[in-house]
Amino acid sequence: MEFDVHGNPDYGQVTVRLAPGQKLITESGAMSRMSVSLELEGRVLGGVLAALARKLFGGVSFFIGEYGGERGGELTLSPSTPGTLLHRRLAGETFHITAGSFVACSSDVELKTKFGGLRAFFSGEGAFFLEVSGEGDLFYNAYGAVHEKQVDGTLVVDTGHLVAWESSLSYTIGGMGGLKQTLFSGEGLVMSFKGRGKLWVQTRHLRATAGWLSPFCRS
């Protein structure tokens, strides 16, 4: 598999060239153009009920697509939000990304849905994550620019700004202080990371942007 990432940091895209027989798993609706030699097969990740819950509370699509063909071909993928598109080559390790950040991966890469807990579930923030493992290429996106942070101890990150993290980091999900602080501070849920490893944060918060736009979208 060959690929080119272009358009960063504002409107990242990736163009992937598949050899005959190779397949690429993609987020639903990410394809912007493709060779006629490629075929699409839609499927549900993790079962219908799990996919429905992800769609309602995790902000991730119900279906994923699988592209491939006997003659190979080329396709370009465009994330739904403007920002940076990132690539990671997996070599047997486990990696975590927020569910809405997934763009595509090699067919040999395994995707598992991870539940963020009831508190995250009812808030709609950070309800689901994707655990990515195996060997192959992973493409994921951020809303805005991306900053890589090296954690050596503890770091608190707003769930709306989190993009990805290494499995060497453990985490807990909670509010900013007690219930009163969480309700009246205007802040959402946060994840407290501990250990040594890297994580990636985005400079913009999609839910906050939607809230800012809401008064201008009234009918």
N, C-alpha and C positions, 0 to 999 in steps of 0.2 A: 504494500500500500504506500503510495506517495501522496503528499499533500502540501498545500501552500496556504498559510494564514495571511490574510490581507485585510486592510481597513482599520487595523488597530491604531490608536486606542478608542476611537469614537464609534465606529460602526464595523466591528470585527466580523469577518466571514472566513470560512474555510472551504477550499476546493480540494476534493479527494479524488484520486485516480485509482480505481479498483482494477486489479488484474482479473483475468477470467476465473470464475469460481469464488472470488473473494466477496465477503458480505460486510455491510456496515449497518449498525443499529443506530437509529436517529430518533430524536424527539419529534413528535407529531407536528407537522406544519413547518418544519425547519428548511425543507428543500426549496431552493429558489430557481434552480435550473439543473438539467441532467441530460445525459446522453440517451438516445432512444433505445440503445442496447441494454439499458438497465431496467429491471422490473422491481416493483414495490409489493411487499407483503406486509399487511398490518397485523399486529398482534397486541395482546394485553400483557403488561408486565406485572407479574405477581398475582394473577387471578382477578376476576371481575370485581369482587367486593373490595379488595385492597386497592384496586385502581380507582374505583368510584370514591373511596375515602380520600385518596390522594388528590383527586380532582376537586373535591368539595373543600378540603381543609388544608391541602398542601400546595395548591397552585400549580400542580403538574398535570400534564395531559393524561387522558384516559388511555390512549393508544400510543404505541411506539411503532416506528416503521423499520423494515429490514430491506435494504437495497442490495441488489446483486444481479449477475447475469453471466451466461456462458461465455460471452465475448468481452466481459468487463466493460468499463466505461468511466465517465467522469460526472460528478455532481457537486454542486455548490450549496452549502448550508448557511443560512442566515438566522441568528437568534432573534427572538421576538422583541428583546429590549436592546437599546443602543448601549455600546460599551465595548469592553475588551474580550476577545476570544482567546482562550488559553488551551495549551496542549500539554499532556503528560504521558510519557511512555511508561507503562506499567511493566515491571519485571518480576511479577510474583507477589508483590506487596499488596496491602489493602489501603485504600484511599477513601476519603469521605467528601461528598459534595452536597450542597443544599439541593433539594429536589428540583427547584426551578432553574438551576444552573446547567443542567444536563443538556448537551447538544447532540453528541454522537460518540460511538465507540466501536472498536473492532468486534467482530462476532465472537471471538474467543474470550472477551472480557465478560465477567459475570457481574450482573447488577442485582442488588438486593435492597428492598425497601426497609428502612429502619424507622421505628416509631419514636417520636420525640417525647412521649409522655402525655398524660391527660391535660396537664396545664397548658402545654403547647398546642394540644389538639383543639381545645375550646377557645384558645386565643386566635387560632388561625395562623400563628407565626411559628415557624420551625416545627410544624407538626410532623413532617416526614423528612428524612434524609436518604441519600443513596449511598450504600456501601459498595464500592467498586473494587474488584480484585481480579487476579489472573495476569495474563501477559498480553499486551497489545496497546493500542492507542486510545486515549480518552480525550475528548474535546468538550470543554465547558465554558460558560460565559459569565461575565460580571456586568452589572449595571453601573456604568461609569468606568473610571480607572481602577486599577488593582494595586494593592500594596501587599507585599510579602512580609510577614512578621515571624521572627525567630522567637519562640517561647522557651524560656528557661526558668520555670517556676510557675507563676499563675498569671493569666491574662483574661480579662472580662471583655466580651465582644457582644454588641447588640446583634440579635439574630437576623435583623433586616440588612445588616452590613456584612454578614458572614457569607463566604463563597465556598471555601474548601479547607480541609485540614488533614494532617497526617495521622495515621492510626496510633502513633506513639503517644499521642495526647489523649488523656481522659477528660471527660467533661460532665458538668451538671447544668440543668436548665432551670431558671428561676426568674423572679422579678428583681427590680432595683430596690432592695431593702424589703420592708414589710408590705402588707396589702395597701396601706394608705399611700406609701410612696409610689407604689406601682400604679395606683389608680389616678393620682393627681400630679405626678411628675411629667406626664406626657411621654414617658419612655415605655417601650415595649419590653418583651422578654429578652434576657441576656443569657449567654452561655459562658460559664466559667471554665476555662481550660487549665489543666495542670500537667506538668511533665516537661519534656524536652522535645521539641519538634517545630515544624513550620505550619503556619496557617495563612490563608489569603482572605483579605477583606476588600470590599468594594466601596467606592467613595460616595455612592448614591444609594438611597433607600427607596425601593419601589412603592411600598405602602405609603410612605410619607409623601412621595410625589403624587400618588393618587389622591391623597387627602388634600394636598395643596390645590390640585386641579378641580376638585369636586365643586366648589362654589361657581366655577366658570362653566360647568356642564349642566346646569339646571335647565330643564325644558320650560 
